[in-house]
Amino acid sequence: MANEMMRRNDWLDPFFDDFGRHFFGNMQPTDQVLKTDIKETEKNYVANVDVPGIAKDDIKLNYQDGILNISVKKTDFNDHEDKDGNVLMSERHYGAMSRSYRLPNVKEQDIKAHYEDGVLTITLPKLTADEKSPHQIGIE
């Protein structure tokens, strides 16, 4: 009976459900991560990043050495407290977040970004086969 209960794991307290993952692995809560979808087509990489509530001026993009870096910051935070200063619950966050993605062989000068309705869309055109070929250096 006890072995059967241990195999099912439904006897555990809910506190311990994700304990191992939070303690040993993903230390950053999932609501504080830049949630990103990246798709690859024949000609482009297209990244869609959720950044709701972030001003366009607080988003920084950088592409260097085959890595796309995205960083955002949110500095304003409005509390909704009562006349005594009590806040019953606050789940909104402020601070800085960043993510990096390895996306090789990109035409750096042609990268485009568009921000609308809390979604940042970054289009990174790929180099063609001719552009990828190594530059030959002559020896004197």
N, C-alpha and C positions, 0 to 999 in steps of 0.2 A: 504494500500500500504506500509506504513512504517513498520507495523508489519511483513508483508511478507518479506521485505528486511532484517529485523533483524533476522528472522528465518533462512534465507539462508546464512548469514554471508559472502556473497561475496562482500559486500560493504566495508568491513574493509580494511584498509591500510595493505599491506604485512608486514610492520614492526610489527604489532600486532599479526600476525598469531601464533607465538610460544611464545609470550611475557609471558603468564601465566606460561607455563612450565619452561621457563628459569628463571623467577623471583621467583617462589614459589617452584619449584621442582628441576629438574636435573640441578644443577648449573655448572657442568663440561661439556664442549662441548663434543659431542659424538666422535669427532676425537682424543680426548686425553684420551680415555679409552682403557684398555686392552680388546679387543674384544675376547670373549671366547665362545667356544662350549663345553659342558660337556655331555657325554653320559654315561649311566649306563648299564652294561651288567650283566649277572649272576655272573661273577667272578671279574669284574673290574669296576672302574670308569676311563674314558679316557677324559682328558681335552686337547683341542687344543686352543692355545692362539696365536693370531696374534701379533708378535713383529718385524715388518720389520725395518731394519736399526739399530737394537740393537745388539751390540757385545755379544757373548755368555758369556763373563766374566762379563758383566753388568747385567746379569739376576741372581736373587737370589730366591731360592725356600726353603720353610720351611713347615714342617707338624708337628703340635703340637696340642694336645687336640682335635683332630677331625677336625682341620681346616687347609686347604692348603692355604698358603700365597705365593703370587708371587709379586716380586717387580723388577722393571727395572729402569735403568737410562741412559740417553743419555746426554753426556757432550760436545760432539763436535757439532759444528754448523758452516757450511761454507756459508757465504753470497756470493751471485753472484751480485756484484754491479758494476756499470760502473766506469770509471776513476774519476768521481766526487763524488763517494760514494753514488750514488742514487740507491735505491732498489725500484722498482715499486710495487712489491707484494711479501710477504713472508708468506707462510702458514705452513712451517715446524716448528716443536717444539723441544725443548730440556728441560730436567728436569727429574723428577722422577715420576713414577706412581706405584700404587700397587692395588692389588685386593685380597680378601680373600673369600674362599668358604668352607662351612661346608660339609665335606664328611666323615661321621662317619664310624667306624669299618674297618679301613684300616691296612694292614700289613705294618707298617712304614718302616721296614728294606728292603722291597721288592719294594719300589717305584722307578720307572725308569723315566728318562726324556731324550728326544731327540730333538735336534734343527736343523732344515733344512729349507732352503729357506724362512726364516722369520717366520716360524711357530714352536712354542714350543709345543711338545706333551708330556704329563705327564700321565703315566699309574700308577694307584693306585690299587693294588690288594686288594680285600675285604677279611676280616677274614671269615673263615669257621664257621659253627654253633658250632663246638667243641671249636674253639678258642675264640668265643664270650662269652662262659659260664663264669659266675663269679667265681673267685677264692675263695674257701671256706677257712675260717680262723678258726682254732680250738681254743677253749678257755681252758686255763690251770687252 
